[in-house]
């Protein structure tokens, strides 16, 4: 698993994210990336990862899902 680090200011607020080069190269195989490409590729990567994780999660029954939503 690749660890993402967060840079925090003196007040404890997150200000930046450090992405390991291993992850960066998986998401952006080419060297020159525009801000627009960065945004689109990060969104695609995150959505893909969420979909992969969702496939490993057991489905809830209708009753369980409604109960969860009520909480």
Secondary structure, 3 states (H helix, E strand, C coil): CCCCEEEECCCCCEEEEECCHHHHHHHCCCCCCCHHHHHHHHHHHHHHHHHHHHHCCCCCCHHHHHHHHHC
